[in-house]
Amino acid sequence: MAARPDSRIVTGVATTTDLHAGMTGSAELVVGAADTALAARSGDVEVLGTPRLIALCEEATTCAIASALPQSWTTVAMRVRFDHLAPVAVGTTVHADATLERVEGRRLVFTVTASDPAGLVGAGRVTRVAIERERFLTKAH
């Protein structure tokens, strides 16, 4: 196996991390009333809402890389491209998987999928950016 180059995150001082393509994470949810499109006000049906499904996939991305970032760093979502493919009823368990496809400097590009016992319910890409928490918070309005 070829050695992978270290990723570097730079803001004044370079910080070596262990981020690399192929890292995976997952998250699971039993759909409740608070997870529905009706509750999120993104629709008027009581099935898993798209905003909650995307949040579950984002959770999987953060699980994939949590142990690889320095403690003072985190990631924030920058772009989400997602297809919600099937309705999911309240009470159903949904499982999301994320795979880090590429590291482009501070940008991390993930492929995400979400499934329930009947099959695939959503898929897409999530791009996150690695940030220093304190520095990022000083920019918040």
N, C-alpha and C positions, 0 to 999 in steps of 0.2 A: 504494500500500500504506500502511495506517495505521501510524503510529509505535506501537511497543509500549512500555508502561510498564516501567521498570526494576524488577526484583524486588529486594527489600531483605531481607537477613538481619540480624537484630538480636540482639546480646548485648552490651549496653553501648554499643557504637559501631556505627552502621549501616554495612554493607558492600555496595556496589553490585555486582551480578553480572550476567552476561549470560545468565542462565537464562530461557528462554522456551518456550512451547508450540511443538511442531514439531521440536524437536531430536531427532536420531536416532543410534542406535549399533547395532553388531552384534558378534557373537562367533561363533566356529566351533569345533567339536570333532569329532575323529575318535574315535568311541566305542571305548574300550579296556576290558580286563577290570576295571580299577579304577573304571570309571564305571557298572558294572552294579548292579542292585537287590541282587543277591547280595552284592557287595562292600560296599555301603552298609548292608547288613543291614535293608533296607526291603522285602525280598521274597526269594523263593528261585528266581528265574529270571535267566538271564544275558542280559538286555537292558538298555538304558539305564534307570537308576533315576530315579525322579521327583525325588529330592533333587538329583541331578546335573543334570538338565534345568532345574530351577528355578535352580540356581547359574549355569548358562550364560546364562539369561535375565537374571539379576541382573548378570552381567558386561556384558551388552549395555547395561543401564541406566547403569552407571557409565561405559562408553565414550561414551555419548551426552552426558554433561555434564562429563566430566573437565577439559576445557580452560576451562570457564566458571566454575569455583570458585576462590576465592583459595587460594593454596598451603597455608595452615594449616587449610583446611576439607576435609571429605569428606562422604560420605553413608552412612547405615546403613539397612538395610531395617527397615521398621516393620510392613508388612502385605503378604502375598502371597495372591492369589486366583488359582488356576491349575488348568486342566484338562489332564491328560495323556491325549491322545486316541488314540495308536497306539504299539505297541511298535517299538523301534529296535534292530537287531542290532549286535553288536560288529563293528567295521570300517566302519560307516556314518558318513558325515559329516553332522552336524547343524548347522544355521545358525539363530542366534537374532537377532531384530530387536526393538528397543525404540524407542518414540516417546514423548517427553514430552508428555503430554496437557494437564496443568495444573500451575501453580505456585500453591500456597496457603501463602504465607508461607515457612516452612522445609520444608513438605511438598511433595514432588514426586510426581506420579501418572503412571505410565507404563502404556502398553499394550504387551504383549509377545507375540510369536509365535515358534514354533520349527518348523522344517521339515527334512525330509530329502528325498532325491531322489524319493520316492514321494508327498510332499505334507505337509500340516500334521500335526504330531505333538503340539503343545501350544499353549495360548493362555491369556492372563489379564491381570491387572493387578498391578503392583508399586508400592507406595508407599514412598518413601525419605524420610528426613529429613536436611537439611543440618545438620552439626554442626562445631564447632571441635574439632579432634583433642585438644588438650591438656586442654581443659575436660571433654570427654567422658570421657577416660581417668581423670580424677580421681574420677569417679562409679562406676567399675567396682569390683565387690566382689571 
